[in-house]
Amino acid sequence: MSAPALKPSAPIDGAALLNEVEAFHRRFNVFPREAAYVAVTLWDAHAHLLDAFDSTPRIAFLSPEPGSGKSRALEIIETLVPNRMVAAQASASAMFRSVAGENRPTILFDEVDTVFGPKAGDNEPLRGFLNAGHRRGVGMWRCVGDGANQTVQEFPSYCAVAMAGLGSLPDTILSRSVIIRMRKRAPNETVESYRQRLNEKEGNALRDRLAAWADTVREAIEGAWPALPEGVADRPADVWEPLLAVADAAGGAWPDRARAACVELVTASKEDDKASLGIQLLTDLRDTVFCGADRMPTVVILERLNAMDDAPWGDVDGKPLNSRALSRMLGEYVTAANKPVKPRSIRTSSGVPKGYYADDLADAWTRYCPPPPPEAATSATPATPQVNGGADVAEELPGIRYITSEAATAATAARIA
């Protein structure tokens, strides 16, 4: 008697599976925008389908300050991707030899700022590896052998890489990356505590299901050329094409969500600036400059910051802080509406100078600055330093009361003129 025929397994619902992966991230990660959850979920899935694409985007979790959830994001990704390799401070040689092995790894590189930071020294081989491994078919050439008996051998470098670090990365790597700019959690943002012994198994179960689903769509994805949103071309197109292909294969709401996320993150992506003094700047602005005021002209902000004897603003890279440097540093942070903090026009009785609004800084103050001392919080009158020997003058403007000096008032008038 012949054995009964096995029933074919039910097809895997790709959209539902990606929904579960996204929900798993949401349990433990607070990302700065909804688009980030979409991008990270698609990146997890694409790691199971590398050979179906011409390129693989790096994903980079960056923040201006520690404690913003970058390492936890890598921990969750680690449970969801194939052959994970945690490679903190690994050399380029170790990496490309690992990629050349039987099981190509997904590389998770935490504290990458220690490799590319200003004090890290020469890391061109590692930079070269990360750049070359973005595109399939590009390898690293090395001499192999002893003494005079050496031959030139090509090592493959194509692999998926997720990174986390403070500040920024070399432009060549940023341009090949989906960039997630992390922030500290606000008091009202809560996540579930990650317990490796318990939650790693849950992530690994999703990983295995992603691998099984990838096998069912691999052939279709290999021949796919996903439609790109208008305006997304060149390097951003290389970065997002694999993620959009995954979304199209999954179906459901994912194709539309993926393209919306693509437009949002490509638009938001820009050159990263260093912000080592960021928290001190935010704190000084809140406690010494604004002191309860709802807006402040840039010229007054700079006057007060540069007059602080116990602060670095009078000597930043050998010169006093200026409006350009202030704008660059505050541009690292975002408003409650997820827009970069930027100077805006302030209407006063004497003109319309540029300046900053407390509402634009409130989200950064909440996330990065400790609460002000009780006496500072209850103080009704801001303390203003004497500047250039000028007498303090109180000036009432529509919607704002701040104390400035004759020198600041003259400087403001001169800049308006």
C-alpha positions as CSV (number, residue, x, y, z in Angstrom):
1,M,0.0,0.0,0.0
2,S,1.4,3.3,-1.0
3,A,1.9,6.1,1.6
4,P,-0.7,8.8,1.7
5,A,0.3,11.9,-0.2
6,L,1.4,14.8,2.0
7,K,-0.8,17.9,2.0
8,P,0.9,20.9,0.5
9,S,1.8,23.5,3.2
10,A,-0.3,26.6,3.3
11,P,1.3,29.6,1.6
12,I,3.0,32.1,3.9
13,D,1.3,35.5,4.2
14,G,4.2,37.8,3.7
15,A,2.4,41.0,4.8
16,A,1.2,39.4,8.0
17,L,4.7,38.1,8.7
18,L,6.2,41.6,8.3
19,N,3.5,43.0,10.5
20,E,4.6,40.5,13.2
21,V,8.3,41.5,12.8
22,E,7.4,45.2,13.0
23,A,5.3,44.5,16.2
24,F,8.3,42.7,17.7
25,H,10.5,45.8,17.1
26,R,7.8,48.0,18.7
27,R,7.9,46.0,21.9
28,F,11.5,46.9,22.5
29,N,12.5,49.9,20.3
30,V,11.3,53.5,20.2
31,F,12.2,54.9,16.8
32,P,12.1,58.6,16.0
33,R,9.4,58.3,13.3
34,E,7.0,55.7,11.9
35,A,9.0,55.4,8.7
36,A,11.9,53.9,10.7
37,Y,9.8,50.9,11.8
38,V,8.9,50.3,8.1
39,A,12.5,50.6,7.0
40,V,14.0,48.4,9.8
41,T,11.4,45.6,9.2
42,L,12.1,45.6,5.5
43,W,15.8,45.5,6.1
44,D,15.5,42.5,8.4
45,A,13.7,40.6,5.7
46,H,16.0,41.7,2.9
47,A,19.0,40.1,4.8
48,H,17.4,36.7,4.0
49,L,17.4,37.6,0.2
50,L,20.8,39.2,-0.5
51,D,21.5,37.2,-3.7
52,A,18.3,38.4,-5.2
53,F,19.6,42.0,-5.3
54,D,22.4,43.9,-6.9
55,S,23.1,45.8,-3.7
56,T,22.4,45.7,0.0
57,P,21.8,48.9,2.0
58,R,23.6,49.4,5.2
59,I,21.4,50.5,8.1
60,A,22.8,53.1,10.5
61,F,21.4,54.0,13.9
62,L,23.0,57.3,14.8
63,S,22.4,59.8,17.6
64,P,24.1,62.9,19.0
65,E,24.2,61.5,22.6
66,P,24.5,58.1,24.3
67,G,21.5,56.3,25.8
68,S,19.3,56.7,22.7
69,G,18.4,53.1,22.0
70,K,20.9,52.3,19.3
71,S,22.4,49.2,20.8
72,R,19.0,47.8,21.7
73,A,18.0,48.3,18.0
74,L,20.9,46.1,17.0
75,E,20.0,43.5,19.7
76,I,16.6,43.1,18.2
77,I,17.9,42.9,14.6
78,E,20.4,40.3,15.8
79,T,17.5,37.9,16.6
80,L,15.9,38.3,13.2
81,V,18.7,38.1,10.6
82,P,20.6,35.1,9.3
83,N,24.1,34.1,10.6
84,R,24.5,37.2,12.7
85,M,28.0,38.3,13.5
86,V,28.5,40.9,16.3
87,A,31.6,42.7,15.2
88,A,32.5,45.5,17.6
89,Q,36.0,46.7,16.8
90,A,36.6,43.9,14.3
91,S,39.2,44.4,11.7
92,A,38.6,44.6,8.0
93,S,40.6,41.4,7.5
94,A,38.4,39.5,10.0
95,M,35.3,40.7,8.3
96,F,36.1,39.8,4.7
97,R,37.5,36.5,5.7
98,S,34.2,35.8,7.6
99,V,32.2,36.8,4.5
100,A,34.3,34.4,2.4
101,G,33.3,31.5,4.7
102,E,30.6,29.0,4.0
103,N,27.9,30.9,5.9
104,R,27.9,34.5,4.9
105,P,27.2,36.6,8.0
106,T,25.0,39.5,8.7
107,I,27.4,41.9,10.4
108,L,26.2,44.0,13.4
109,F,28.7,46.8,14.2
110,D,28.0,48.6,17.5
111,E,30.0,51.7,18.6
112,V,31.1,52.3,15.1
113,D,32.0,55.8,16.1
114,T,35.0,54.4,17.9
115,V,36.2,53.3,14.4
116,F,35.5,56.4,12.4
117,G,35.7,59.1,15.1
118,P,38.3,61.8,15.1
119,K,40.7,59.9,17.4
120,A,40.3,56.5,15.8
121,G,43.3,56.7,13.4
122,D,43.5,55.2,10.0
123,N,40.7,52.8,9.2
124,E,40.6,53.0,5.4
125,P,40.7,49.2,5.0
126,L,37.5,48.9,7.1
127,R,35.9,51.8,5.3
128,G,36.8,50.1,2.0
129,F,35.2,46.9,3.1
130,L,31.9,48.6,4.1
131,N,31.8,50.5,0.9
132,A,32.7,47.5,-1.4
133,G,30.3,45.1,0.3
134,H,27.4,47.3,-0.6
135,R,27.3,46.0,-4.1
136,R,27.3,42.3,-5.3
137,G,30.4,41.2,-7.2
138,V,32.8,43.7,-5.7
139,G,35.6,42.0,-3.6
140,M,38.7,42.8,-1.6
141,W,42.0,41.8,-3.1
142,R,44.8,40.6,-0.7
143,C,48.1,38.9,-1.0
144,V,48.0,35.4,0.5
145,G,51.0,33.2,1.3
146,D,54.4,33.4,3.0
147,G,57.4,35.3,2.0
148,A,58.0,35.2,-1.8
149,N,55.4,32.5,-2.2
150,Q,52.4,34.9,-2.3
151,T,49.5,35.1,-4.7
152,V,46.8,37.7,-5.1
153,Q,43.4,36.4,-4.1
154,E,40.0,38.1,-4.2
155,F,37.8,37.9,-1.1
156,P,34.0,38.5,-1.4
157,S,32.7,41.5,0.6
158,Y,29.0,41.5,-0.3
159,C,27.0,41.2,3.0
160,A,24.4,43.0,5.0
161,V,25.7,45.4,7.7
162,A,23.8,47.2,10.5
163,M,25.7,49.8,12.5
164,A,25.2,52.0,15.5
165,G,27.2,54.9,16.8
166,L,27.4,58.4,18.1
167,G,27.7,61.4,15.7
168,S,28.1,60.6,12.1
169,L,29.9,58.3,9.7
170,P,32.1,58.9,6.6
171,D,30.0,60.3,3.8
172,T,30.8,57.3,1.5
173,I,29.1,55.1,4.1
174,L,26.2,57.4,4.9
175,S,25.3,57.5,1.2
176,R,25.0,53.7,1.1
177,S,22.8,53.6,4.3
178,V,19.3,53.9,5.5
179,I,19.9,56.4,8.3
180,I,17.8,56.2,11.5
181,R,18.6,59.2,13.8
182,M,17.8,58.0,17.2
183,R,16.7,60.1,20.2
184,K,16.4,59.6,23.9
185,R,13.1,58.3,25.0
186,A,10.7,60.9,26.4
187,P,9.1,60.2,29.8
188,N,5.9,59.2,28.1
189,E,7.6,56.7,25.7
190,T,7.8,53.2,27.3
191,V,9.1,49.9,26.0
192,E,9.1,46.3,27.2
193,S,12.3,45.2,28.9
194,Y,14.3,42.9,26.6
195,R,15.3,39.6,28.3
196,Q,17.6,37.7,26.1
197,R,16.9,34.2,27.6
198,L,13.2,34.7,26.8
199,N,12.8,37.1,23.9
200,E,15.7,35.9,21.8
201,K,13.8,32.7,21.1
202,E,10.8,34.7,20.0
203,G,13.0,36.7,17.6
204,N,14.7,33.6,16.3
205,A,11.3,32.0,15.6
206,L,10.4,35.0,13.5
207,R,13.8,34.8,11.8
208,D,13.1,31.2,10.8
209,R,9.7,32.1,9.4
210,L,11.3,35.0,7.4
211,A,13.8,32.6,6.0
212,A,11.0,30.2,4.9
213,W,9.0,33.0,3.3
214,A,12.2,34.3,1.5
215,D,12.5,30.9,-0.1
216,T,9.0,31.2,-1.6
217,V,9.5,34.7,-3.1
218,R,13.2,34.6,-4.0
219,E,12.7,33.7,-7.7
220,A,10.1,36.5,-8.1
221,I,12.2,39.1,-6.4
222,E,15.3,38.2,-8.6
223,G,13.5,39.4,-11.7
224,A,11.7,42.4,-10.1
225,W,12.4,46.0,-10.7
226,P,10.3,47.9,-8.2
227,A,8.9,51.3,-9.1
228,L,10.7,54.0,-7.2
229,P,9.0,57.1,-5.9
230,E,9.4,60.3,-7.9
231,G,12.7,62.0,-7.2
232,V,14.5,59.0,-5.7
233,A,17.4,58.2,-8.0
234,D,21.1,57.4,-8.0
235,R,22.5,56.3,-4.7
236,P,19.2,56.5,-2.8
237,A,17.7,54.3,-5.4
238,D,20.4,51.7,-4.9
239,V,19.7,51.9,-1.1
240,W,15.9,51.5,-1.4
241,E,15.4,49.2,-4.3
242,P,15.9,46.0,-2.3
243,L,13.6,47.2,0.4
244,L,10.9,48.1,-2.0
245,A,11.2,44.8,-3.7
246,V,10.6,43.0,-0.4
247,A,7.6,45.2,0.3
248,D,6.1,44.4,-3.1
249,A,6.6,40.7,-2.6
250,A,4.9,40.9,0.8
251,G,1.9,42.8,-0.5
252,G,-0.9,44.2,1.6
253,A,-0.2,47.7,2.9
254,W,3.6,47.2,2.6
255,P,4.2,48.6,-0.9
256,D,2.5,51.9,-0.1
257,R,4.1,52.1,3.4
258,A,7.5,51.3,2.0
259,R,7.4,54.1,-0.6
260,A,6.1,56.6,1.9
261,A,8.9,55.7,4.2
262,C,11.4,55.9,1.4
263,V,10.4,59.4,0.5
264,E,10.4,60.5,4.2
265,L,13.8,59.1,5.1
266,V,15.5,60.1,1.8
267,T,14.3,63.6,2.4
268,A,15.4,63.6,6.0
269,S,18.8,62.2,5.2
270,K,21.5,64.9,5.2
271,E,25.1,65.3,6.2
272,D,25.6,64.6,9.9
273,D,27.4,67.1,12.1
274,K,29.2,66.4,15.3
275,A,27.4,67.5,18.5
276,S,29.8,66.7,21.4
277,L,28.7,69.9,23.2
278,G,25.0,69.4,22.5
279,I,23.7,68.6,25.9
280,Q,25.6,71.5,27.5
281,L,24.3,73.9,24.9
282,L,20.7,72.8,25.4
283,T,21.0,73.1,29.2
284,D,22.6,76.5,29.0
285,L,20.0,77.7,26.6
286,R,17.2,76.6,28.9
287,D,18.6,77.6,32.3
288,T,20.7,80.7,31.4
289,V,19.5,82.2,28.2
290,F,15.7,81.6,27.8
291,C,14.9,81.3,31.5
292,G,11.1,81.0,30.7
293,A,11.0,83.3,27.7
294,D,9.2,82.0,24.7
295,R,11.6,83.3,22.1
296,M,15.0,84.9,21.8
297,P,17.0,86.7,19.0
298,T,20.1,84.9,17.9
299,V,22.3,88.0,18.7
300,V,21.1,87.9,22.3
301,I,21.6,84.2,22.6
302,L,25.2,84.5,21.4
303,E,25.9,87.4,23.7
304,R,24.8,85.5,26.7
305,L,26.5,82.3,25.9
306,N,29.8,83.9,25.0
307,A,29.7,85.9,28.3
308,M,29.5,82.7,30.4
309,D,32.9,82.4,32.2
310,D,32.3,78.7,33.1
311,A,31.2,77.6,29.7
312,P,33.1,76.8,26.4
313,W,31.1,79.1,24.1
314,G,33.7,81.9,24.1
315,D,36.3,79.6,22.7
316,V,34.8,76.9,20.3
317,D,37.6,75.8,18.0
318,G,39.6,78.9,18.8
319,K,36.8,81.5,18.4
320,P,33.6,82.6,20.0
321,L,30.4,80.7,19.1
322,N,28.7,82.3,16.1
323,S,25.3,82.1,14.5
324,R,26.4,79.5,11.9
325,A,27.9,77.2,14.5
326,L,24.8,77.6,16.8
327,S,22.5,76.7,13.9
328,R,24.6,73.7,13.0
329,M,24.6,72.4,16.6
330,L,20.9,72.9,17.2
331,G,20.1,71.4,13.8
332,E,21.2,68.0,15.4
333,Y,17.9,68.1,17.4
334,V,14.3,68.1,16.3
335,T,11.1,69.8,17.3
336,A,8.1,68.0,18.6
337,A,6.9,67.9,15.0
338,N,10.1,66.0,14.0
339,K,11.6,68.9,12.1
340,P,15.2,70.1,12.7
341,V,15.5,73.0,15.1
342,K,16.2,76.1,12.9
343,P,16.3,79.9,13.5
344,R,13.1,81.6,12.6
345,S,12.0,85.2,12.3
346,I,11.0,87.0,15.5
347,R,8.8,90.1,15.2
348,T,9.9,92.8,17.6
349,S,9.1,96.5,18.0
350,S,12.4,97.3,16.3
351,G,12.4,94.8,13.5
352,V,12.3,91.1,12.6
353,P,15.6,89.5,13.6
354,K,16.3,85.8,13.4
355,G,16.1,83.8,16.6
356,Y,14.9,80.6,18.3
357,Y,11.6,79.7,19.9
358,A,11.3,77.8,23.2
359,D,8.6,75.6,21.7
360,D,11.0,74.4,19.0
361,L,13.6,73.4,21.7
362,A,11.1,71.9,24.2
363,D,11.3,68.4,22.9
364,A,15.1,68.3,23.0
365,W,15.1,69.8,26.5
366,T,12.7,67.1,27.7
367,R,14.7,64.3,26.1
368,Y,18.3,65.3,26.8
369,C,18.5,67.8,29.7
370,P,18.0,66.9,33.4
371,P,15.2,68.9,35.1
372,P,16.3,72.4,36.1
373,P,17.0,73.1,39.8
374,P,13.8,74.1,41.7
375,E,15.1,77.7,42.2
376,A,15.7,78.0,38.5
377,A,12.3,76.6,37.6
378,T,10.5,79.1,39.9
379,S,12.7,82.1,39.1
380,A,10.6,84.8,37.4
381,T,13.4,87.0,36.2
382,P,16.2,85.6,34.1
383,A,19.8,86.3,35.2
384,T,21.7,88.2,32.5
385,P,25.4,88.8,32.5
386,Q,26.9,92.3,32.1
387,V,28.3,92.4,28.5
388,N,30.9,94.9,27.3
389,G,30.3,97.0,30.4
390,G,26.8,97.9,29.2
391,A,23.9,98.6,31.6
392,D,21.1,96.0,31.7
393,V,18.0,97.2,30.0
394,A,14.6,95.5,30.2
395,E,12.8,95.5,26.9
396,E,9.1,94.5,26.5
397,L,8.4,92.9,23.1
398,P,5.1,91.4,21.8
399,G,4.8,87.9,23.4
400,I,8.2,87.9,25.0
401,R,10.0,89.5,27.9
402,Y,13.7,89.2,28.1
403,I,16.6,91.3,29.6
404,T,19.3,92.4,27.3
405,S,22.1,95.0,27.4
406,E,22.5,98.2,25.4
407,A,25.2,96.5,23.4
408,A,22.9,93.6,22.5
409,T,20.1,96.1,21.5
410,A,22.5,98.0,19.3
411,A,23.9,94.8,17.8
412,T,20.3,93.7,17.0
413,A,19.4,97.0,15.4
414,A,22.6,96.9,13.3
415,R,21.9,93.4,12.1
416,I,18.3,94.3,11.2
417,A,19.6,97.3,9.3
